[in-house]
Amino acid sequence: MDVAEFFKQIFYSTGLINLTLGNIIMIIIGLVLIYLAIAKKFEPLLLLPIGIGCILVNLPLSGFYDPNTGLFNWFYQYGVLTTIFPVLIFLGLGALTDFGPLIANPITIFLGGAAQLGIFVSFFFAMLLKFPLKEAASIAIIGGADGPATIFTTIKLAPHLMGPIMLAAYSYMALVPIIQPPFMKLLTTKKERQVVMTQLRPVSKLEKILFPIITEIVIILFVPSIGPLFGMLMLGNLIRESGVVERFSKSTQNEIINVCTLFLALTIGSTMKAESFLTIKTLEIVGLGLVAFIFGTIGGLLLGKLFCFLSGGKINPLIGSAGVAAVPMAARVTQDVARKENLNNYLLMHAMGPNVAGLIGSAAVAGLFITLFAG
């Protein structure tokens, strides 16, 4: 073998010869996600590994999806398709969530419910665009701003759309501080945004212990298809509130949810292969996801305005925007917008009520869609 032939063989064994324009575009998208995570600090726990996964899977001949030894293939087959990752993430979310504000002010559960408007509006538009029922339902759940519930629904109904749906869902969750404020200001008056709400009543330990037990029984009886997801959410919360298993509480809040989030986000990024991602359908999914998110915010705000009127101006309508389940970012955005109008206004805990209600609501709607369309 002469020298030229030797180097020719080396060149043809590299990924360079198989690198396509689509691969290059997806690598650039991955780099943008990493930039947003590091420079802008937009959901770095999600966008950083998603960006890395997107880059790695678009490097030709890298073998990440090899049927026998591919790392991402194993994550996808045994962590995502089996729903283990989203279910364990919901366990961690339950351990991190304080349902006290919702228990103290139960009316806010309706604000969380109103924010699910985005799901149904997006579902309607997806049907107009001729998406099949299962695909339309999976896309619509993006409006709940609940990553694990969106993944759970997509796995059950349209796993082939995992990449674009997950990118849209987590990207819009990261962009809550940009997407929501314009609509919050458009749909409320300055006077409404300045409303100072009274302090929430203290919630007893017994109430916090009974809440996850009763809620999981009621929800799963009515929507059994969401049992694994919702059951783990409430188990995590019971672990937190019981006060007798501190080691479990710390593990679910830290190691378990962190490891599963890392592997899940990497796997989501790895589904963004150029040949399946760069399509008109992907653009439609991203657009429908934005529609869902916007109308979810609008639904919560409109009901918040009604509550403000009915309460004689005692409820700040801004807390309705926190009904999307991006916990706790949506509640923090509510706090930030309110404080720009009134420095003495502290709405964070009030906004956490509809925020965690949105978590319950999006999971319930996901279960409803799975029940209706999974057959």
One Martini backbone bead per residue (centre of mass of N, CA, C, O) as a GRO file, in nm:
protein
  375
    1MET     BB    1   0.094   0.039   0.025
    2ASP     BB    2   0.069   0.351  -0.032
    3VAL     BB    3   0.056   0.661   0.099
    4ALA     BB    4  -0.202   0.763  -0.042
    5GLU     BB    5  -0.381   0.519   0.035
    6PHE     BB    6  -0.350   0.543   0.337
    7PHE     BB    7  -0.478   0.834   0.366
    8LYS     BB    8  -0.742   0.763   0.227
    9GLN     BB    9  -0.841   0.560   0.440
   10ILE     BB   10  -0.839   0.749   0.676
   11PHE     BB   11  -1.041   0.955   0.562
   12TYR     BB   12  -1.280   0.737   0.514
   13SER     BB   13  -1.289   0.679   0.842
   14THR     BB   14  -1.411   0.940   0.881
   15GLY     BB   15  -1.666   1.184   0.931
   16LEU     BB   16  -1.615   1.395   0.703
   17ILE     BB   17  -1.733   1.238   0.450
   18ASN     BB   18  -2.039   1.235   0.609
   19LEU     BB   19  -2.078   1.531   0.623
   20THR     BB   20  -2.352   1.738   0.639
   21LEU     BB   21  -2.547   2.010   0.628
   22GLY     BB   22  -2.737   1.910   0.847
   23ASN     BB   23  -2.524   1.856   1.062
   24ILE     BB   24  -2.422   2.148   1.079
   25ILE     BB   25  -2.687   2.277   1.167
   26MET     BB   26  -2.721   2.105   1.430
   27ILE     BB   27  -2.457   2.194   1.561
   28ILE     BB   28  -2.538   2.491   1.578
   29ILE     BB   29  -2.784   2.446   1.755
   30GLY     BB   30  -2.625   2.324   1.989
   31LEU     BB   31  -2.451   2.580   2.039
   32VAL     BB   32  -2.687   2.767   2.107
   33LEU     BB   33  -2.784   2.613   2.356
   34ILE     BB   34  -2.519   2.645   2.512
   35TYR     BB   35  -2.518   2.952   2.513
   36LEU     BB   36  -2.786   2.990   2.669
   37ALA     BB   37  -2.689   2.835   2.922
   38ILE     BB   38  -2.424   3.006   2.985
   39ALA     BB   39  -2.476   3.313   2.909
   40LYS     BB   40  -2.809   3.324   2.990
   41LYS     BB   41  -2.920   3.099   3.187
   42PHE     BB   42  -3.111   2.893   3.027
   43GLU     BB   43  -3.172   2.614   3.151
   44PRO     BB   44  -2.888   2.450   3.197
   45LEU     BB   45  -2.981   2.158   3.286
   46LEU     BB   46  -3.096   2.123   2.983
   47LEU     BB   47  -2.951   2.274   2.741
   48LEU     BB   48  -2.668   2.160   2.767
   49PRO     BB   49  -2.723   1.849   2.716
   50ILE     BB   50  -2.888   1.889   2.460
   51GLY     BB   51  -2.662   2.019   2.293
   52ILE     BB   52  -2.461   1.785   2.315
   53GLY     BB   53  -2.642   1.564   2.196
   54CYS     BB   54  -2.680   1.702   1.922
   55ILE     BB   55  -2.384   1.698   1.838
   56LEU     BB   56  -2.304   1.398   1.870
   57VAL     BB   57  -2.530   1.274   1.671
   58ASN     BB   58  -2.396   1.466   1.421
   59LEU     BB   59  -2.148   1.274   1.428
   60PRO     BB   60  -2.021   1.078   1.221
   61LEU     BB   61  -1.964   0.748   1.334
   62SER     BB   62  -1.999   0.758   1.663
   63GLY     BB   63  -2.212   0.526   1.786
   64PHE     BB   64  -2.457   0.615   1.987
   65TYR     BB   65  -2.676   0.410   1.810
   66ASP     BB   66  -2.583   0.143   1.863
   67PRO     BB   67  -2.754  -0.149   1.921
   68ASN     BB   68  -2.526  -0.259   2.138
   69THR     BB   69  -2.326   0.015   2.238
   70GLY     BB   70  -2.507   0.256   2.246
   71LEU     BB   71  -2.566   0.494   2.471
   72PHE     BB   72  -2.832   0.634   2.360
   73ASN     BB   73  -2.985   0.375   2.308
   74TRP     BB   74  -3.005   0.291   2.603
   75PHE     BB   75  -3.144   0.542   2.715
   76TYR     BB   76  -3.393   0.524   2.528
   77GLN     BB   77  -3.492   0.230   2.581
   78TYR     BB   78  -3.457   0.232   2.926
   79GLY     BB   79  -3.545   0.546   3.002
   80VAL     BB   80  -3.775   0.645   2.802
   81LEU     BB   81  -3.968   0.418   2.688
   82THR     BB   82  -4.015   0.323   3.000
   83THR     BB   83  -4.035   0.607   3.178
   84ILE     BB   84  -3.819   0.635   3.404
   85PHE     BB   85  -3.715   0.924   3.393
   86PRO     BB   86  -3.982   1.092   3.427
   87VAL     BB   87  -4.074   0.950   3.688
   88LEU     BB   88  -3.820   1.025   3.863
   89ILE     BB   89  -3.850   1.329   3.825
   90PHE     BB   90  -4.125   1.345   3.969
   91LEU     BB   91  -4.019   1.256   4.237
   92GLY     BB   92  -3.830   1.503   4.273
   93LEU     BB   93  -4.046   1.724   4.242
   94GLY     BB   94  -4.208   1.645   4.490
   95ALA     BB   95  -3.967   1.699   4.692
   96LEU     BB   96  -3.949   2.018   4.590
   97THR     BB   97  -4.251   2.063   4.663
   98ASP     BB   98  -4.477   2.321   4.777
   99PHE     BB   99  -4.829   2.298   4.860
  100GLY     BB  100  -4.910   2.524   5.060
  101PRO     BB  101  -5.028   2.757   4.878
  102LEU     BB  102  -5.263   2.578   4.773
  103ILE     BB  103  -5.388   2.505   5.047
  104ALA     BB  104  -5.428   2.805   5.147
  105ASN     BB  105  -5.539   2.861   4.824
  106PRO     BB  106  -5.755   2.674   4.645
  107ILE     BB  107  -5.849   2.865   4.408
  108THR     BB  108  -5.576   2.837   4.236
  109ILE     BB  109  -5.651   2.577   4.077
  110PHE     BB  110  -5.808   2.734   3.852
  111LEU     BB  111  -5.560   2.873   3.731
  112GLY     BB  112  -5.421   2.611   3.647
  113GLY     BB  113  -5.656   2.524   3.463
  114ALA     BB  114  -5.665   2.773   3.268
  115ALA     BB  115  -5.366   2.721   3.154
  116GLN     BB  116  -5.474   2.473   2.969
  117LEU     BB  117  -5.573   2.619   2.714
  118GLY     BB  118  -5.321   2.580   2.532
  119ILE     BB  119  -5.364   2.282   2.472
  120PHE     BB  120  -5.642   2.305   2.318
  121VAL     BB  121  -5.559   2.509   2.105
  122SER     BB  122  -5.324   2.345   1.985
  123PHE     BB  123  -5.492   2.098   1.911
  124PHE     BB  124  -5.670   2.242   1.707
  125PHE     BB  125  -5.441   2.339   1.514
  126ALA     BB  126  -5.322   2.060   1.458
  127MET     BB  127  -5.575   1.956   1.315
  128LEU     BB  128  -5.571   2.172   1.088
  129LEU     BB  129  -5.272   2.051   1.000
  130LYS     BB  130  -5.318   1.726   0.992
  131PHE     BB  131  -5.273   1.592   1.249
  132PRO     BB  132  -5.278   1.338   1.422
  133LEU     BB  133  -5.408   1.276   1.721
  134LYS     BB  134  -5.148   1.184   1.867
  135GLU     BB  135  -4.971   1.421   1.776
  136ALA     BB  136  -5.150   1.656   1.873
  137ALA     BB  137  -5.140   1.581   2.175
  138SER     BB  138  -4.833   1.595   2.215
  139ILE     BB  139  -4.801   1.892   2.128
  140ALA     BB  140  -5.008   2.028   2.324
  141ILE     BB  141  -4.858   1.964   2.601
  142ILE     BB  142  -4.656   2.195   2.590
  143GLY     BB  143  -4.857   2.407   2.729
  144GLY     BB  144  -4.796   2.298   3.031
  145ALA     BB  145  -4.485   2.313   3.105
  146ASP     BB  146  -4.428   1.980   3.129
  147GLY     BB  147  -4.187   1.776   3.066
  148PRO     BB  148  -4.259   1.485   3.173
  149ALA     BB  149  -4.551   1.487   3.058
  150THR     BB  150  -4.466   1.518   2.764
  151ILE     BB  151  -4.297   1.264   2.746
  152PHE     BB  152  -4.508   1.060   2.834
  153THR     BB  153  -4.706   1.121   2.602
  154THR     BB  154  -4.513   1.076   2.360
  155ILE     BB  155  -4.445   0.782   2.417
  156LYS     BB  156  -4.748   0.682   2.392
  157LEU     BB  157  -4.817   0.839   2.097
  158ALA     BB  158  -4.520   0.996   1.964
  159PRO     BB  159  -4.200   0.899   1.958
  160HIS     BB  160  -4.103   1.022   1.671
  161LEU     BB  161  -4.139   1.335   1.814
  162MET     BB  162  -3.940   1.388   2.049
  163GLY     BB  163  -3.739   1.603   1.962
  164PRO     BB  164  -3.919   1.857   1.883
  165ILE     BB  165  -4.095   1.855   2.139
  166MET     BB  166  -3.867   1.888   2.349
  167LEU     BB  167  -3.742   2.141   2.243
  168ALA     BB  168  -3.992   2.318   2.269
  169ALA     BB  169  -4.058   2.276   2.567
  170TYR     BB  170  -3.773   2.360   2.694
  171SER     BB  171  -3.738   2.631   2.553
  172TYR     BB  172  -3.997   2.772   2.662
  173MET     BB  173  -3.929   2.737   2.957
  174ALA     BB  174  -3.665   2.911   2.935
  175LEU     BB  175  -3.850   3.165   2.798
  176VAL     BB  176  -4.049   3.287   3.007
  177PRO     BB  177  -3.915   3.579   3.062
  178ILE     BB  178  -3.999   3.658   2.755
  179ILE     BB  179  -4.296   3.563   2.688
  180GLN     BB  180  -4.488   3.668   2.929
  181PRO     BB  181  -4.472   3.980   3.000
  182PRO     BB  182  -4.625   4.108   2.755
  183PHE     BB  183  -4.903   3.971   2.835
  184MET     BB  184  -4.924   4.078   3.123
  185LYS     BB  185  -4.938   4.382   3.029
  186LEU     BB  186  -5.168   4.367   2.815
  187LEU     BB  187  -5.400   4.220   3.023
  188THR     BB  188  -5.317   4.446   3.232
  189THR     BB  189  -5.323   4.679   3.467
  190LYS     BB  190  -5.151   4.875   3.671
  191LYS     BB  191  -5.342   4.841   3.912
  192GLU     BB  192  -5.343   4.530   3.911
  193ARG     BB  193  -5.025   4.494   3.941
  194GLN     BB  194  -5.036   4.650   4.239
  195VAL     BB  195  -5.156   4.433   4.392
  196VAL     BB  196  -5.181   4.346   4.736
  197MET     BB  197  -5.147   4.057   4.906
  198THR     BB  198  -5.222   3.867   5.151
  199GLN     BB  199  -5.121   3.663   5.375
  200LEU     BB  200  -5.081   3.347   5.417
  201ARG     BB  201  -5.177   3.086   5.572
  202PRO     BB  202  -5.102   2.851   5.775
  203VAL     BB  203  -4.976   2.518   5.731
  204SER     BB  204  -5.014   2.216   5.830
  205LYS     BB  205  -4.872   1.911   5.851
  206LEU     BB  206  -5.126   1.741   5.806
  207GLU     BB  207  -5.207   1.870   5.537
  208LYS     BB  208  -4.937   1.795   5.385
  209ILE     BB  209  -4.980   1.485   5.417
  210LEU     BB  210  -5.273   1.448   5.298
  211PHE     BB  211  -5.258   1.567   5.014
  212PRO     BB  212  -5.100   1.344   4.848
  213ILE     BB  213  -5.287   1.110   4.919
  214ILE     BB  214  -5.560   1.218   4.818
  215THR     BB  215  -5.479   1.317   4.533
  216GLU     BB  216  -5.380   1.046   4.411
  217ILE     BB  217  -5.641   0.891   4.443
  218VAL     BB  218  -5.831   1.075   4.280
  219ILE     BB  219  -5.675   1.107   4.011
  220ILE     BB  220  -5.627   0.799   3.947
  221LEU     BB  221  -5.925   0.718   3.941
  222PHE     BB  222  -5.990   0.915   3.693
  223VAL     BB  223  -5.663   0.891   3.577
  224PRO     BB  224  -5.488   0.606   3.541
  225SER     BB  225  -5.270   0.664   3.309
  226ILE     BB  226  -5.105   0.870   3.525
  227GLY     BB  227  -5.003   0.707   3.771
  228PRO     BB  228  -4.686   0.693   3.762
  229LEU     BB  229  -4.643   1.001   3.765
  230PHE     BB  230  -4.831   1.095   4.002
  231GLY     BB  231  -4.740   0.899   4.220
  232MET     BB  232  -4.442   1.007   4.234
  233LEU     BB  233  -4.504   1.297   4.304
  234MET     BB  234  -4.651   1.229   4.580
  235LEU     BB  235  -4.429   1.065   4.706
  236GLY     BB  236  -4.218   1.288   4.715
  237ASN     BB  237  -4.392   1.477   4.896
  238LEU     BB  238  -4.424   1.283   5.137
  239ILE     BB  239  -4.127   1.258   5.199
  240ARG     BB  240  -4.095   1.557   5.268
  241GLU     BB  241  -4.343   1.595   5.486
  242SER     BB  242  -4.298   1.370   5.703
  243GLY     BB  243  -3.988   1.376   5.841
  244VAL     BB  244  -3.870   1.045   5.844
  245VAL     BB  245  -3.696   1.060   5.543
  246GLU     BB  246  -3.433   1.238   5.484
  247ARG     BB  247  -3.262   1.069   5.288
  248PHE     BB  248  -3.475   1.049   5.069
  249SER     BB  249  -3.518   1.350   5.026
  250LYS     BB  250  -3.228   1.422   4.937
  251SER     BB  251  -3.204   1.221   4.701
  252THR     BB  252  -3.452   1.319   4.529
  253GLN     BB  253  -3.350   1.630   4.521
  254ASN     BB  254  -3.073   1.530   4.385
  255GLU     BB  255  -2.945   1.267   4.259
  256ILE     BB  256  -3.189   1.154   4.104
  257ILE     BB  257  -3.281   1.408   3.940
  258ASN     BB  258  -3.002   1.479   3.819
  259VAL     BB  259  -2.936   1.219   3.665
  260CYS     BB  260  -3.201   1.202   3.498
  261THR     BB  261  -3.178   1.479   3.363
  262LEU     BB  262  -2.915   1.432   3.217
  263PHE     BB  263  -2.996   1.178   3.051
  264LEU     BB  264  -3.251   1.294   2.923
  265ALA     BB  265  -3.127   1.541   2.781
  266LEU     BB  266  -2.929   1.385   2.609
  267THR     BB  267  -3.145   1.215   2.463
  268ILE     BB  268  -3.300   1.444   2.337
  269GLY     BB  269  -3.061   1.551   2.171
  270SER     BB  270  -3.018   1.267   2.019
  271THR     BB  271  -3.299   1.304   1.844
  272MET     BB  272  -3.150   1.544   1.662
  273LYS     BB  273  -3.150   1.449   1.372
  274ALA     BB  274  -3.123   1.573   1.066
  275GLU     BB  275  -3.315   1.377   0.897
  276SER     BB  276  -3.564   1.423   1.125
  277PHE     BB  277  -3.557   1.748   1.195
  278LEU     BB  278  -3.532   1.886   0.900
  279THR     BB  279  -3.856   1.993   0.891
  280ILE     BB  280  -4.169   2.114   0.860
  281LYS     BB  281  -4.285   1.972   1.109
  282THR     BB  282  -4.097   2.103   1.314
  283LEU     BB  283  -4.193   2.394   1.270
  284GLU     BB  284  -4.486   2.337   1.351
  285ILE     BB  285  -4.427   2.243   1.639
  286VAL     BB  286  -4.290   2.500   1.739
  287GLY     BB  287  -4.532   2.685   1.680
  288LEU     BB  288  -4.745   2.532   1.854
  289GLY     BB  289  -4.592   2.563   2.120
  290LEU     BB  290  -4.619   2.871   2.133
  291VAL     BB  291  -4.924   2.883   2.130
  292ALA     BB  292  -4.964   2.721   2.389
  293PHE     BB  293  -4.809   2.910   2.579
  294ILE     BB  294  -4.967   3.171   2.531
  295PHE     BB  295  -5.258   3.058   2.603
  296GLY     BB  296  -5.186   2.975   2.888
  297THR     BB  297  -5.129   3.259   2.990
  298ILE     BB  298  -5.403   3.385   2.911
  299GLY     BB  299  -5.591   3.203   3.075
  300GLY     BB  300  -5.480   3.281   3.356
  301LEU     BB  301  -5.520   3.591   3.334
  302LEU     BB  302  -5.828   3.602   3.286
  303LEU     BB  303  -5.905   3.464   3.552
  304GLY     BB  304  -5.754   3.664   3.730
  305LYS     BB  305  -5.935   3.906   3.656
  306LEU     BB  306  -6.193   3.785   3.765
  307PHE     BB  307  -6.095   3.752   4.058
  308CYS     BB  308  -6.037   4.048   4.103
  309PHE     BB  309  -6.328   4.143   4.069
  310LEU     BB  310  -6.474   3.946   4.277
  311SER     BB  311  -6.268   4.050   4.523
  312GLY     BB  312  -6.221   4.363   4.504
  313GLY     BB  313  -5.896   4.370   4.450
  314LYS     BB  314  -5.732   4.113   4.611
  315ILE     BB  315  -5.640   3.990   4.332
  316ASN     BB  316  -5.369   3.925   4.142
  317PRO     BB  317  -5.366   3.846   3.803
  318LEU     BB  318  -5.065   3.752   3.762
  319ILE     BB  319  -5.087   3.462   3.893
  320GLY     BB  320  -5.215   3.322   3.640
  321SER     BB  321  -4.944   3.287   3.471
  322ALA     BB  322  -4.842   3.050   3.679
  323GLY     BB  323  -5.018   2.801   3.564
  324VAL     BB  324  -4.785   2.716   3.444
  325ALA     BB  325  -4.550   2.434   3.501
  326ALA     BB  326  -4.294   2.627   3.546
  327VAL     BB  327  -4.111   2.516   3.798
  328PRO     BB  328  -4.063   2.836   3.944
  329MET     BB  329  -4.041   3.047   3.709
  330ALA     BB  330  -4.329   3.167   3.675
  331ALA     BB  331  -4.338   3.283   3.964
  332ARG     BB  332  -4.091   3.470   3.932
  333VAL     BB  333  -4.205   3.643   3.704
  334THR     BB  334  -4.439   3.753   3.864
  335GLN     BB  335  -4.267   3.894   4.075
  336ASP     BB  336  -4.107   4.081   3.884
  337VAL     BB  337  -4.346   4.235   3.756
  338ALA     BB  338  -4.470   4.341   4.022
  339ARG     BB  339  -4.212   4.500   4.130
  340LYS     BB  340  -4.206   4.710   3.894
  341GLU     BB  341  -4.479   4.843   4.016
  342ASN     BB  342  -4.412   4.725   4.325
  343LEU     BB  343  -4.172   4.696   4.568
  344ASN     BB  344  -4.393   4.576   4.797
  345ASN     BB  345  -4.440   4.324   4.612
  346TYR     BB  346  -4.522   3.974   4.714
  347LEU     BB  347  -4.605   3.693   4.493
  348LEU     BB  348  -4.465   3.418   4.505
  349MET     BB  349  -4.649   3.242   4.693
  350HIS     BB  350  -4.909   3.295   4.534
  351ALA     BB  351  -4.795   3.178   4.259
  352MET     BB  352  -4.743   2.880   4.359
  353GLY     BB  353  -5.025   2.777   4.347
  354PRO     BB  354  -5.076   2.774   4.032
  355ASN     BB  355  -4.811   2.633   3.961
  356VAL     BB  356  -4.875   2.352   4.100
  357ALA     BB  357  -5.151   2.322   3.964
  358GLY     BB  358  -5.032   2.295   3.677
  359LEU     BB  359  -4.893   2.028   3.730
  360ILE     BB  360  -5.156   1.873   3.777
  361GLY     BB  361  -5.313   1.956   3.519
  362SER     BB  362  -5.114   1.848   3.300
  363ALA     BB  363  -5.123   1.554   3.397
  364ALA     BB  364  -5.429   1.515   3.357
  365VAL     BB  365  -5.438   1.577   3.051
  366ALA     BB  366  -5.241   1.362   2.968
  367GLY     BB  367  -5.417   1.127   3.068
  368LEU     BB  368  -5.658   1.189   2.886
  369PHE     BB  369  -5.515   1.152   2.613
  370ILE     BB  370  -5.421   0.863   2.658
  371THR     BB  371  -5.703   0.742   2.698
  372LEU     BB  372  -5.822   0.839   2.414
  373PHE     BB  373  -5.547   0.766   2.204
  374ALA     BB  374  -5.380   0.489   2.267
  375GLY     BB  375  -5.561   0.267   2.109
   0.00000   0.00000   0.00000
